[in-house]
Amino acid sequence: MGGTVAGGLFVAQRAVANGTSATVPAAGRSAHQHAGLVPARAGVAPLTVAPFQVRMPIPPIAAPVRQSTICDEYEVEVRRAQVEVVPGLTTDVLSYGGGLVGPTIRGRTGHPVKVTFRNSLDVPTNVHLHGGHVAAADDGHPMDLIQPGAVRVYHYPNSQRGTTLWYHDHAHGLEAEHVYYGLHGFYLIDDPAEQQLRLPTGNYDVPIMLKDVKLDDTGALVFDNPDERTTVLANGKPTPFFPVSARKYRFRLLNASNEGVYTLSIDKGKLWQIGTDGGLLPAPVARPAVTFGSAERVDVVIDFTGLPSGSSVVLRDANKGPVLRFDVGWTAPDTSRVPARLRALPMLPQATVERDVRMRFDLTGDPVGLINDKAYDPNRVDFTIKRGSTEIWTIHNDDTEFGILHTFHMHLAQFRVLSRTGAPMTPDDAGDKDTVVVPAGTSVRVQATFDGYLGRYAYHCHFLEHSSIGMMAQMEIVP
């Protein structure tokens, strides 16, 4: 059972135990009207797109405008653009640099990056480096906005292990629509300490952004009921194909859907999970399937070795069906490997504080997202945390009436999942994490160390329609 909240418009229509349904009427004006995008047409049916008609692109690698021994510098314009999602149709999007998927920024551990974002939209925006260990001023606080026509410089020290991060809009009340319409991109940290592992690199290290959307018959993105987002985009294309050679590939999978969970498997070949939100696992894990919710990342290696030229391997979601087809062609030399050992996780210090975080909706009037029974207030500090301390948080999903799913995201710190109640832990909980799926009526215990920086940071549900209407809170790191 589930429920959906769409940018201040609540559309929860769910069968309840007695077979009836509950409907909470829509309220408020949709922010995408202010952004100059075409408003959703009421009741429009989703466009059906035939699978495997277009090739999956690889997001472009951003070129630094300056490089030095001190840092690499990038410039990115935030602007409207028109792209071809469905062949022959034009789609209006909000973009980083002109594409539905922004340019990939590649940093390396220990070498800082500076990115200047110029806001050419007519609405405020900002940028959050999701999973980044950064100063509060560079975190993309929900109220720390880039006004139209302004620029903002973000400093990313890259003082963390190699990993797959992503950057996206986090302007409070606008984040759901802004991300839905295209304000997202990959940020990869390469770690010299991992080079000796000989994992697939270069053309064989491919980031894949997956997201659910609804398209109408003109090709326009429709922002309404998330349950009607039946088209899965892989790097901005609907259920595409991707040519591969008969060798090993590393695929960095990102769930960039505003809300939802993927359970992905392949119909032939071998799949190992090698990493998660915070970087590599201690050892590869052979997986029949991987499950990850909105904002989570899963790094996998798929081995196409031995598959004949002309064969295909389908990446399939347990509920949505095919999302991507790999077409095996040429044979290429392969000196990469999947080593028995990857990288040990950092030791967990002893925790000195325990806290509870409870997520739920208040549906007594217009829907409001709550954490610990309070809607987000940027002037309120919910948790005061001593810098350097280690804490255990128990994250509760109290939305049991409609069975509403949540994912939980903590800014600043990576955490380790310790246990679950109501469901067993799985390999999907392994490694260093910054986002975790919390089904209705269950809780997850996580442990994190809050080191390095002082200031205010958010924690929230990462179903963005939920955080947009209040399911977010604030911690302050103090000396």
Secondary structure, DSSP 8 states (H G I E B T S, - for coil): ----EETTEE--EEE-TTS-EEE----S--HHHHTT-----TT-------TT-SB-----B---SEE-SS-EEEEEEEEEEEE-SSTT--EEEEEETTBSS--BEEEETTB-EEEEEEE-SSS-B--EEET----GGGS--TT--B-TT-EEEEEE---S-SEEEEEE---TTTHHHHHHTT-EEEEEEE-GGGGGG----GGGEEEEEEEEE-B-TTS-B--S-GGG--EEEETTEES-EEEE-SSEEEEEEEE--SS-EEEEEESSSEEEEEEETTEEEEEEEE-S-EEEETT-EEEEEEE-TT--TT-EEEEEETTTEEEEEEEE-----------S------------EEEEEEEEEE-SSS-EEEETTB---TT--SEEEETT-EEEEEEEE--TTTT--EEEEESS--EEEEEEESS---GGG-SEESEEEE-TT-EEEEEEE--S--EEEEEEESSHHHHHTT-EEEEEEE-
